[in-house]
Amino acid sequence: MLLKDLCERSGVSGDEKEIRDFIKSQISGCACLEDTMGNLLVSKGGKGKRILLAAHMDEVGLMISGIEDNGFLRFKTVGGINSDVLLGKKVYIGKDKVSGIIGVCAVHLQSKAQREETIKEENMYIDIGALDREEAEKVVMLGDTAVFPPHYEEFGDGLIDAKAIDDRAGCAVILRLLKNTYPGIELVCAFTAQEEVGTRGAQAAAEYFRPDYAVVVESTFCSDIFPTEPHLHVTTLGKGPAVTFMDRVATPDRALISSITLAAKENDIPWQQKRTAGGGTDAGVIMRAVEGIPTAILALPCRNLHSPSLVIAKDDYESLYRLLDVWLRTVAPSL
């Protein structure tokens, strides 16, 4: 399954080669370019307005920042990871996928104050089973990136659990769309790098393509969980892809948003509004590129964002694909 294959590949921000190579292997009949930022830029061709679809390849993870005399590894988080989700987790380090476990001083040895505070990353270590620094340095280098173990499971009532769904789900949707034909538009796609560390790749992609319109295909946080009150739910699993009207870095184009939501209504495709102005995506830099690019954000609601196990609804994923497909066929040519 495409989504499973994408989620199981590694691609921490700045080290996207493995996932980029896999995505490239799934594309045929299109012109592909790898730019110096690490983006994979794809031109489907066609005549009409140039429409850019963008999804980021990179995932949050860790980077090795130190090797202790006893063989333990120090690390820094790459992207916005809450340290609370790290303790006891398994990771795979570097291209050889060296196995490690994230640990900390045992609770029995902590003071009362230490037990009551959030464990900081500087107090954690990665144990790779090395006896000393020399043994560790044989298999790990400073700067190596580490990812959470690949896994993919369908469970419950149509839910999917995997690592790196943010934003491999967006990549999967775009790859599926690239297999279709869309008369009346010129379709270009960007699988962007380094989104999780400051949307760095997307600006170069937008400057390269200079599209007439852009849609960022993303994953967004889902807050339909205890103890959040229903009226404070940012998005709700199972109610369709979310349309963003404003976030921390972007105010998407209202006319473009309207064209997408109208397509959803006319084709009975569920959708919802992202009910917060927080967060940020590649749209923040794309909309400011060149002389300004009308940009929209269409995102997949996702529980446990930026953690080892993300959860989405399969129906939302399919609705995201269906909505973009019908919009590209019926609305985009008339923009």
C-alpha positions as CSV (number, residue, x, y, z in Angstrom):
1,M,0.0,0.0,0.0
2,L,1.4,3.4,-1.0
3,L,0.7,5.2,2.3
4,K,2.3,2.4,4.3
5,D,5.4,2.3,2.0
6,L,5.8,6.1,2.4
7,C,5.4,6.1,6.2
8,E,7.9,3.4,6.6
9,R,10.7,5.3,4.8
10,S,13.1,7.6,6.8
11,G,13.4,11.3,6.1
12,V,14.3,13.6,9.0
13,S,14.4,17.2,7.9
14,G,17.6,17.9,6.0
15,D,18.2,14.1,5.5
16,E,15.4,13.3,3.1
17,K,17.3,11.1,0.5
18,E,15.7,7.8,1.4
19,I,12.1,9.1,1.1
20,R,12.9,11.3,-1.9
21,D,14.4,8.4,-3.8
22,F,11.3,6.2,-3.0
23,I,8.9,9.0,-4.1
24,K,10.8,9.4,-7.3
25,S,10.6,5.7,-8.0
26,Q,6.8,6.0,-7.9
27,I,6.6,8.6,-10.6
28,S,6.5,7.9,-14.3
29,G,5.7,10.0,-17.3
30,C,6.6,13.3,-15.6
31,A,9.7,15.5,-15.5
32,C,11.5,15.3,-12.2
33,L,14.1,17.6,-10.7
34,E,16.0,17.4,-7.4
35,D,17.0,20.9,-6.4
36,T,19.8,22.0,-4.1
37,M,17.4,22.4,-1.1
38,G,16.5,18.7,-1.4
39,N,13.0,19.2,-2.9
40,L,11.7,16.8,-5.5
41,L,10.0,19.0,-8.2
42,V,7.6,17.3,-10.7
43,S,6.0,18.6,-13.8
44,K,3.0,16.8,-15.2
45,G,2.6,19.2,-18.0
46,G,-0.6,20.3,-19.7
47,K,-2.0,23.7,-20.9
48,G,-3.8,26.3,-18.9
49,K,-3.2,27.9,-15.5
50,R,-0.2,26.4,-13.6
51,I,-1.4,24.7,-10.4
52,L,1.1,23.8,-7.8
53,L,0.4,21.0,-5.3
54,A,2.9,20.8,-2.4
55,A,3.4,18.3,0.4
56,H,6.5,18.0,2.6
57,M,8.5,14.8,2.6
58,D,10.4,15.3,5.9
59,E,9.5,14.1,9.3
60,V,10.4,15.1,12.8
61,G,13.2,13.1,14.4
62,L,16.4,13.4,16.3
63,M,20.0,14.3,15.5
64,I,23.1,12.8,17.3
65,S,24.9,15.7,19.0
66,G,27.4,13.9,21.3
67,I,29.0,10.6,22.2
68,E,29.8,10.0,25.8
69,D,32.8,8.1,27.1
70,N,30.5,5.3,28.3
71,G,29.1,4.9,24.7
72,F,25.7,6.7,25.4
73,L,24.6,9.2,22.7
74,R,23.4,12.7,23.2
75,F,20.8,14.1,20.8
76,K,18.8,17.1,19.8
77,T,15.2,17.0,18.5
78,V,14.7,18.0,14.8
79,G,11.3,19.7,14.5
80,G,8.7,20.3,17.2
81,I,8.8,17.2,19.4
82,N,7.5,17.2,23.0
83,S,10.2,15.5,25.1
84,D,7.4,13.7,27.0
85,V,6.8,11.3,24.1
86,L,10.5,10.2,23.9
87,L,11.2,8.3,27.0
88,G,11.6,4.6,26.5
89,K,11.1,4.8,22.7
90,K,13.1,2.9,20.2
91,V,14.9,4.7,17.4
92,Y,16.9,3.8,14.3
93,I,20.0,5.9,13.7
94,G,21.7,6.7,10.4
95,K,21.6,5.0,7.0
96,D,22.5,1.6,8.6
97,K,19.5,1.9,11.0
98,V,21.5,1.3,14.2
99,S,19.0,0.4,16.9
100,G,18.8,2.5,20.1
101,I,16.6,3.1,23.1
102,I,16.0,6.5,24.6
103,G,16.6,6.4,28.4
104,V,16.9,8.6,31.5
105,C,17.9,8.2,35.1
106,A,15.5,5.7,36.7
107,V,12.6,7.2,38.7
108,H,13.9,5.5,41.8
109,L,17.0,7.7,41.7
110,Q,15.3,10.9,41.0
111,S,14.5,13.6,43.6
112,K,10.9,14.5,44.2
113,A,11.4,17.8,42.2
114,Q,12.9,15.8,39.3
115,R,9.9,13.4,39.2
116,E,7.4,16.3,39.1
117,E,9.0,18.2,36.2
118,T,9.0,17.5,32.5
119,I,12.1,15.5,31.5
120,K,14.2,17.6,29.2
121,E,16.1,16.2,26.2
122,E,19.4,17.2,27.6
123,N,18.8,14.7,30.5
124,M,18.1,11.8,28.1
125,Y,20.4,9.6,26.3
126,I,20.3,6.9,23.5
127,D,21.6,3.5,24.4
128,I,22.9,1.6,21.4
129,G,24.5,-1.2,23.5
130,A,28.1,0.2,23.0
131,L,30.5,-0.3,25.9
132,D,32.4,2.9,25.3
133,R,32.9,5.9,23.0
134,E,35.3,4.0,20.6
135,E,32.7,1.2,20.1
136,A,29.9,3.7,19.5
137,E,31.9,5.7,17.0
138,K,32.3,2.5,14.8
139,V,28.6,2.7,14.0
140,V,27.4,6.2,14.7
141,M,28.6,9.7,13.7
142,L,27.8,13.1,15.0
143,G,25.1,14.6,12.8
144,D,23.4,11.2,12.1
145,T,19.7,11.5,12.2
146,A,17.4,9.1,14.0
147,V,13.8,8.1,13.3
148,F,11.1,6.3,15.2
149,P,10.5,2.7,14.1
150,P,8.4,2.2,11.0
151,H,5.0,0.7,11.6
152,Y,1.6,0.8,10.0
153,E,-1.6,-0.6,11.4
154,E,-5.3,-0.3,10.6
155,F,-7.4,-0.6,13.7
156,G,-10.7,0.3,15.3
157,D,-13.4,1.7,13.1
158,G,-11.4,2.7,10.0
159,L,-8.4,4.3,11.7
160,I,-4.7,4.1,10.7
161,D,-1.7,4.3,13.0
162,A,1.8,5.0,11.6
163,K,4.8,7.2,12.0
164,A,5.4,10.1,9.7
165,I,1.8,10.4,8.5
166,D,2.7,14.1,8.7
167,D,3.1,14.6,5.8
168,R,3.5,11.3,4.0
169,A,-0.3,11.2,3.7
170,G,-0.1,14.4,1.6
171,C,2.7,12.9,-0.5
172,A,0.6,9.8,-1.1
173,V,-2.4,11.9,-2.2
174,I,-0.3,13.9,-4.7
175,L,1.3,10.7,-6.1
176,R,-2.1,9.3,-6.7
177,L,-3.2,12.5,-8.4
178,L,-0.2,12.4,-10.7
179,K,-1.5,9.2,-12.2
180,N,-4.5,11.0,-13.5
181,T,-5.0,13.4,-16.5
182,Y,-6.3,16.9,-15.9
183,P,-7.2,18.7,-19.1
184,G,-7.2,22.5,-18.9
185,I,-4.4,23.0,-16.4
186,E,-0.7,22.7,-16.1
187,L,-0.1,20.5,-13.0
188,V,3.2,20.8,-11.1
189,C,4.0,19.2,-7.8
190,A,6.6,19.8,-5.1
191,F,7.6,17.2,-2.5
192,T,9.3,19.7,-0.2
193,A,12.2,19.3,2.2
194,Q,12.9,20.8,5.6
195,E,9.3,21.9,6.3
196,E,9.5,20.8,10.0
197,V,12.5,23.2,10.6
198,G,11.1,26.3,9.1
199,T,9.4,25.6,5.7
200,R,12.8,26.1,4.1
201,G,12.3,24.0,0.9
202,A,8.9,25.3,-0.2
203,Q,10.2,28.8,-0.9
204,A,12.7,27.5,-3.4
205,A,10.0,25.3,-5.0
206,A,7.6,28.2,-5.4
207,E,10.3,30.4,-6.9
208,Y,11.2,27.7,-9.3
209,F,7.6,26.9,-10.5
210,R,6.1,30.4,-10.2
211,P,2.6,28.9,-10.3
212,D,-0.7,30.8,-10.8
213,Y,-2.2,29.0,-7.8
214,A,-1.0,26.7,-5.1
215,V,-2.6,24.2,-2.8
216,V,-0.6,22.9,0.2
217,V,-1.7,19.3,1.1
218,E,-0.9,18.8,4.7
219,S,-1.7,17.0,8.0
220,T,-3.0,19.1,10.9
221,F,-3.6,18.5,14.6
222,C,-6.8,16.9,15.8
223,S,-8.1,17.8,19.2
224,D,-11.1,15.6,19.5
225,I,-9.6,14.0,22.6
226,F,-10.0,14.0,26.4
227,P,-10.1,16.5,28.1
228,T,-10.8,19.0,25.4
229,E,-14.3,20.3,25.3
230,P,-16.2,19.7,22.0
231,H,-16.4,23.4,21.3
232,L,-12.6,23.6,21.4
233,H,-12.0,20.9,18.9
234,V,-9.6,22.3,16.2
235,T,-10.5,19.4,13.9
236,T,-12.4,16.2,14.4
237,L,-11.4,12.8,13.1
238,G,-13.8,11.3,10.5
239,K,-15.4,14.6,9.4
240,G,-13.3,15.1,6.3
241,P,-10.2,17.2,5.3
242,A,-9.8,20.5,7.0
243,V,-9.7,23.9,5.2
244,T,-7.5,26.6,6.9
245,F,-8.8,30.2,6.8
246,M,-5.8,31.5,8.9
247,D,-2.9,30.2,10.8
248,R,0.2,31.6,12.4
249,V,2.1,32.3,9.2
250,A,-0.5,32.4,6.4
251,T,-3.9,33.8,5.4
252,P,-5.0,31.6,2.5
253,D,-6.7,33.1,-0.5
254,R,-10.4,33.4,0.1
255,A,-11.5,32.9,-3.5
256,L,-9.4,29.8,-3.8
257,I,-10.8,28.4,-0.6
258,S,-14.3,29.1,-1.8
259,S,-13.7,27.2,-5.0
260,I,-12.5,24.2,-3.1
261,T,-15.3,24.1,-0.5
262,L,-17.9,24.6,-3.3
263,A,-16.5,21.6,-5.1
264,A,-16.8,19.6,-1.9
265,K,-20.5,20.7,-1.4
266,E,-21.5,20.0,-5.0
267,N,-19.9,16.5,-4.9
268,D,-21.1,15.5,-1.4
269,I,-17.5,15.3,-0.1
270,P,-17.2,15.9,3.7
271,W,-14.9,18.8,4.8
272,Q,-14.4,20.9,7.9
273,Q,-12.9,24.1,9.0
274,K,-9.7,24.2,11.0
275,R,-11.0,26.1,14.0
276,T,-7.8,27.9,15.1
277,A,-5.3,30.4,13.9
278,G,-2.3,28.4,15.3
279,G,0.3,26.2,13.5
280,G,2.0,26.8,10.2
281,T,2.7,25.1,6.9
282,D,4.6,25.6,3.6
283,A,1.8,28.0,2.6
284,G,3.4,30.7,4.7
285,V,6.4,31.0,2.3
286,I,4.6,29.9,-0.9
287,M,2.0,32.7,-0.7
288,R,4.8,35.3,-0.3
289,A,7.0,34.0,-3.1
290,V,7.5,35.9,-6.4
291,E,4.9,38.7,-6.5
292,G,2.6,36.7,-4.3
293,I,0.8,33.4,-5.1
294,P,-2.9,32.7,-4.2
295,T,-2.6,29.7,-1.9
296,A,-4.9,27.4,-0.1
297,I,-4.3,24.7,2.6
298,L,-6.2,21.4,2.7
299,A,-5.2,19.2,5.6
300,L,-5.8,15.8,7.0
301,P,-6.9,15.7,10.7
302,C,-4.3,13.8,12.7
303,R,-4.1,12.7,16.4
304,N,-0.7,12.7,18.2
305,L,1.0,15.0,15.7
306,H,4.8,15.0,15.9
307,S,5.0,11.8,17.9
308,P,6.1,8.1,17.2
309,S,2.5,7.1,16.5
310,L,0.0,9.3,14.5
311,V,-3.6,8.4,14.0
312,I,-5.9,9.3,11.0
313,A,-9.2,8.2,9.7
314,K,-9.1,6.3,6.4
315,D,-12.2,8.0,5.2
316,D,-10.6,11.4,5.7
317,Y,-7.6,10.4,3.7
318,E,-9.9,9.2,0.8
319,S,-12.0,12.3,1.0
320,L,-8.8,14.4,0.7
321,Y,-7.9,12.6,-2.5
322,R,-11.4,12.8,-3.9
323,L,-11.8,16.5,-3.2
324,L,-8.5,17.5,-4.8
325,D,-9.3,15.2,-7.8
326,V,-12.7,16.7,-8.5
327,W,-11.4,20.2,-7.9
328,L,-8.5,19.7,-10.4
329,R,-11.0,18.3,-13.0
330,T,-13.9,20.7,-12.7
331,V,-12.9,23.9,-11.0
332,A,-9.2,24.6,-11.5
333,P,-9.5,24.9,-15.3
334,S,-11.8,27.9,-14.9
335,L,-9.8,29.8,-12.4
